[in-house]
């Protein structure tokens, strides 16, 4: 396959992707950690298959609908890593999943545990108590882990362990501190659960920025997601280099003036996520000093440094999104290349699976 598609589209360099998969798998093996990657990044059964072949023990998903899609694609071990509110139809969907796969679900309150018990008791599914290790999103303080675990146990659920997301590591210079917070919070929660009679099998954490600093003396598994592709955010955090970015959004130069060009790939392709510390709304790997300085729905304005020749009208330009997960969720397929030649298109099967 050699014909390049119309822009805009998401391009995946299979050589870089494969290298990223192998590197993370080898890191986990060397550290004695189980790798359970988060597939919300790519939403692709083809990439998930490659992750499992590289050594992943199972998959992490963000929503019940993602779990259903990856189950249909052949996944057998899934962790829904957030505190699912299992009332109504969502509870029935979880029960159906638990009858087909080895299912784990997050929980962070006695009330949620009660609903999960009604949905899942007797299925063999288990729960992990979510711990807040510093992000201040979902999860409970380590001291409250036994309270949630006891509620789950009363509801007829098997408590398999604890988990957290050290999302406060997504800031310049914050990864090591977030990994230390993760280790301390999970160690305390696991100790308290063991002291209350629970057999803690899994201590789960990890993210792409904190992966290298994950503590194998506390954690049993890690759940990075972005590492498969990387993005402009990860480069600016120092997690990776431009040679490690496997996904870009390809756009065509449709307008051009002094110092800047306009591409036909806007926020509906790149995603609109821009942390306050990011230096642009996207970056250009071939010209690292260039930055997306303005995003509208269908256009991106890219500013180039003085003295750098601008791309010509009609020329194609690859942009690394700030946050690749958002870009993947907006698209329907990846255009895949190896050695610079297009070799296929992979459907993004779970794009839009947000419920």
C-alpha positions as a printed Julia matrix, in Angstrom:
355×3 Matrix{Float64}:
   0.0     0.0    0.0
   1.63    3.26  -1.11
  -1.14    5.81  -1.72
  -1.12    8.48   0.96
  -4.62    9.39   2.14
  -6.2    12.8    2.16
  -5.3    14.99   5.1
  -5.81   15.28   7.96
  -5.07   11.81   9.3
  -3.22   10.08  12.12
   0.02    8.41  11.05
   1.67    5.63  13.06
   5.3     4.65  12.57
   5.23    0.91  13.21
   8.98    0.72  13.75
   8.86    3.28  16.57
   5.69    1.76  18.01
   7.29   -1.68  18.18
  10.39   -0.27  19.84
   8.24    1.51  22.44
   6.28   -1.67  23.19
   9.42   -3.76  23.59
  11.19   -1.18  25.75
   8.35   -0.91  28.28
   7.86   -4.68  28.38
  11.56   -5.24  29.02
  11.59   -2.56  31.74
   8.7    -4.28  33.52
  10.31   -7.71  33.22
  13.64   -6.46  34.54
  11.92   -4.83  37.51
   9.78   -7.88  38.26
   6.56   -5.97  37.58
   3.5    -7.12  35.69
   2.64   -4.87  32.76
  -1.05   -4.1   32.31
  -1.08   -1.24  29.76
  -3.9     1.26  29.54
  -5.57    0.9   26.14
  -7.5     4.17  26.38
  -4.44    5.71  24.71
  -4.72    3.86  21.41
  -8.2     2.21  21.54
  -6.98   -0.33  18.99
  -7.33   -4.13  19.32
  -4.42   -4.53  16.9
  -2.09   -2.59  19.19
  -3.48   -4.35  22.27
  -2.68   -7.69  20.64
   0.9    -6.56  20.11
   1.14   -5.41  23.74
   0.07   -8.83  24.98
   2.47  -10.55  22.6
   5.24   -8.35  24.02
   4.46   -9.55  27.54
   1.46   -7.66  28.95
  -0.52   -9.8   31.41
  -3.81   -8.09  30.59
  -5.29   -4.73  29.66
  -6.49   -1.68  31.55
  -9.55    0.16  30.24
 -11.16    3.48  31.1
 -14.83    2.67  30.5
 -17.21   -0.26  30.45
 -17.75    0.24  26.72
 -13.99   -0.03  26.14
 -14.02   -3.26  28.13
 -16.84   -4.62  25.97
 -15.02   -3.77  22.75
 -11.73   -5.34  23.8
 -13.57   -8.38  25.14
 -15.19   -8.87  21.73
 -11.73   -8.52  20.17
 -10.43  -11.43  22.24
  -9.08   -9.9   25.47
  -9.4   -12.26  28.42
  -8.08  -10.19  31.35
  -9.43   -6.66  31.9
  -9.22   -4.06  34.64
 -11.73   -1.19  34.59
  -9.51    1.26  36.46
 -11.93    3.74  37.89
 -14.65    3.63  40.58
 -17.52    2.35  38.45
 -21.03    3.3   39.59
 -22.7     0.02  38.73
 -26.36    0.93  39.18
 -28.88    0.17  36.43
 -27.85   -1.05  32.96
 -24.15   -0.49  33.62
 -24.28   -3.12  36.35
 -25.84   -5.61  33.97
 -23.16   -4.87  31.39
 -20.43   -5.48  33.97
 -22.01   -8.79  34.93
 -22.07   -9.89  31.3
 -18.39   -8.98  31.01
 -17.52  -10.9   34.16
 -19.02  -14.01  32.61
 -16.61  -13.77  29.66
 -13.31  -12.41  31.03
 -11.2   -12.24  34.17
 -12.59   -8.89  35.34
 -11.35   -6.43  37.94
 -13.08   -3.16  38.77
 -12.05   -0.14  40.81
 -13.97    0.96  43.89
 -13.47    3.88  46.28
 -16.6     4.07  48.44
 -18.88    1.74  50.43
 -21.83    2.96  48.35
 -20.16    2.0   45.07
 -19.15   -1.33  46.59
 -22.79   -2.09  47.39
 -23.86   -1.52  43.78
 -20.91   -3.55  42.47
 -21.9    -6.38  44.8
 -25.42   -6.44  43.43
 -24.01   -6.55  39.89
 -21.04   -8.89  40.31
 -21.41  -11.1   43.38
 -20.98  -14.74  42.42
 -19.28  -14.04  39.09
 -15.64  -14.4   40.1
 -14.93  -10.73  39.38
 -12.8    -8.88  41.92
 -12.28   -5.28  42.99
  -9.26   -3.14  43.72
  -9.6    -0.27  46.19
  -8.52    2.99  44.58
  -6.09    5.09  46.63
  -5.45    8.8   46.15
  -1.66    9.13  46.04
  -1.63   12.86  45.4
  -3.56   13.65  42.23
  -6.7    14.58  44.21
  -9.07   12.99  41.72
 -10.78    9.71  42.61
  -9.55    7.36  45.31
  -9.49    7.4   49.1
  -6.74    8.2   51.56
  -4.75    5.07  52.48
  -6.29    5.09  55.95
  -9.73    4.52  54.47
  -8.78    1.49  52.39
 -10.01   -1.03  55.03
 -13.39    0.73  55.24
 -13.95    0.38  51.5
 -12.57   -3.16  51.42
 -14.86   -4.29  54.25
 -17.86   -2.83  52.42
 -16.86   -4.72  49.27
 -16.42   -7.91  51.24
 -19.88   -7.52  52.82
 -21.27   -7.04  49.32
 -19.9   -10.44  48.31
 -16.92   -9.16  46.33
 -13.37  -10.47  46.39
 -10.91   -7.69  47.23
  -7.79   -8.33  45.16
  -5.7    -5.34  46.23
  -5.19   -1.63  45.79
  -4.37    0.72  42.94
  -3.65    4.35  42.22
  -2.9     6.74  39.38
   0.02    9.09  40.09
  -1.33   11.68  37.68
   0.36   14.56  39.49
   3.53   13.32  37.79
   2.3    15.05  34.64
   4.22   18.26  35.33
   7.83   19.28  34.69
  10.13   17.78  37.29
   7.28   16.05  39.13
   7.64   12.4   38.05
  10.07   11.21  40.72
   8.08   12.84  43.51
   4.81   11.43  42.22
   6.34    7.94  42.04
   7.51    8.29  45.63
   4.02    9.43  46.68
   2.55    6.46  44.83
   4.85    4.02  46.61
   4.17    5.47  50.06
   0.39    5.6   49.64
   0.09    2.1   48.19
   2.43    0.58  50.76
   0.39    2.04  53.62
  -2.95    1.0   52.11
  -1.73   -2.54  51.41
  -0.35   -2.88  54.93
  -3.63   -1.75  56.44
  -5.6    -4.2   54.3
  -3.34   -7.08  55.32
  -3.73   -6.04  58.94
  -7.49   -6.29  58.5
  -7.37   -9.82  57.14
  -7.3    -9.16  53.4
  -4.96  -11.1   51.14
  -3.53   -8.32  48.99
  -2.55   -9.88  45.67
  -2.15   -6.78  43.54
  -0.58   -3.4   44.21
  -1.11   -1.54  40.97
   0.17    1.85  39.87
   2.18    3.52  37.21
   1.89    6.01  34.41
   4.1     6.85  31.47
   5.96    9.74  33.18
   6.51    7.77  36.41
   7.19    4.35  34.87
  10.97    4.56  35.16
  10.7     5.46  38.85
   8.07    2.83  39.81
   9.02    1.09  43.04
   9.13   -2.71  42.53
   9.5    -3.27  46.28
   5.91   -2.04  46.69
   4.16   -2.34  43.31
   3.28   -5.62  41.65
   2.05   -4.15  38.35
   2.2    -0.96  36.28
  -0.38    0.54  33.92
   1.26    3.04  31.53
  -0.7     4.06  28.44
   0.88    6.89  26.44
   4.22    5.07  26.11
   2.99    3.21  23.0
   2.92    6.43  20.97
   4.36    9.18  23.17
   3.45   12.79  22.35
   4.57   16.4   22.63
   3.67   16.4   26.32
   5.98   13.47  27.06
   8.86   15.08  25.15
   8.47   18.29  27.14
   8.36   16.29  30.37
  11.61   14.58  29.4
  10.02   11.12  29.37
  11.11   10.49  25.78
  12.75   12.1   22.76
  11.36   13.03  19.36
  12.64    9.74  17.94
  10.29    7.94  20.34
   7.11    9.64  19.04
   5.25    7.0   17.02
   2.06    8.93  16.22
   1.64   12.23  14.42
  -1.27   14.07  12.82
  -0.52   14.84   9.19
  -1.95   18.03   7.75
  -1.58   20.04   4.55
  -0.34   23.62   4.46
  -3.38   25.6    3.28
  -2.19   29.12   4.11
   1.22   30.72   4.56
   2.62   34.04   5.7
   5.75   35.4    7.35
   6.89   33.05  10.09
   3.82   30.81  10.17
   1.7    28.34   8.25
  -1.85   27.06   8.65
  -2.63   23.34   8.47
  -5.94   21.63   7.81
  -5.63   19.7   11.09
  -7.23   21.53  13.99
  -8.55   20.69  17.42
 -10.93   18.07  16.01
  -7.86   16.09  14.92
  -5.13   17.05  17.4
  -7.35   17.38  20.45
  -7.53   20.55  22.47
  -5.64   19.41  25.59
  -2.94   21.9   26.59
  -1.48   21.91  30.1
  -0.49   25.32  31.43
   3.19   24.39  31.26
   3.13   23.2   27.63
   4.96   25.47  25.2
   2.47   24.92  22.39
  -0.77   23.23  21.38
   1.32   20.67  19.49
   4.87   20.34  18.18
   6.55   19.54  14.87
   9.07   16.7   15.32
  10.94   17.6   12.12
  11.39   21.2   13.36
  11.37   20.96  17.18
  11.54   24.74  17.57
   8.23   25.15  15.7
   5.03   25.19  17.73
   1.29   25.14  17.2
   0.33   28.54  18.58
  -3.37   28.58  17.71
  -5.98   25.84  17.3
  -9.43   26.19  15.83
 -11.74   23.31  14.99
 -10.24   22.52  11.61
  -7.02   24.52  11.44
  -3.73   24.75  13.3
  -1.43   27.77  13.11
   2.22   26.71  13.33
   4.84   29.36  14.12
   8.38   28.74  12.89
  11.54   30.27  14.34
  13.2    33.1   12.46
  15.47   31.91   9.69
  13.77   28.54   9.19
  12.28   28.01   5.74
   8.51   27.59   5.79
   6.81   24.62   4.17
   5.22   25.45   0.82
   1.51   25.61   0.15
   0.23   22.09  -0.43
   3.12   20.53   1.48
   2.3    18.01   4.19
   3.51   18.45   7.75
   3.42   16.01  10.68
   2.47   17.39  14.09
   2.82   15.6   17.43
  -0.33   16.19  19.49
   0.09   17.41  23.03
  -1.98   14.53  24.41
  -2.19   11.57  22.1
  -5.11    9.92  23.93
  -7.41   12.79  22.97
  -6.32   12.66  19.33
  -6.88    8.91  19.1
 -10.39    9.21  20.52
 -11.32   11.66  17.75
 -10.15    9.55  14.81
 -11.42    6.38  13.16
  -8.22    4.82  11.81
  -4.45    4.87  11.92
  -2.44    5.02   8.71
   0.49    2.72   9.49
   3.92    2.85   7.9
   7.21    1.02   8.22
  10.47    2.16   6.74
   8.65    5.24   5.43
   6.17    3.22   3.34
   2.47    2.93   4.16
   1.62   -0.7    4.89
  -1.91   -0.62   6.24
  -4.76    1.03   8.08
  -5.85   -0.04  11.53
  -9.35    0.82  12.77
  -9.56    2.69  16.07
 -12.33    0.39  17.2
 -12.92    1.96  20.61
 -12.91    5.6   19.48
 -15.81    7.38  21.17
 -16.39    4.49  23.61
 -16.87    6.84  26.53
 -19.68    5.22  28.56
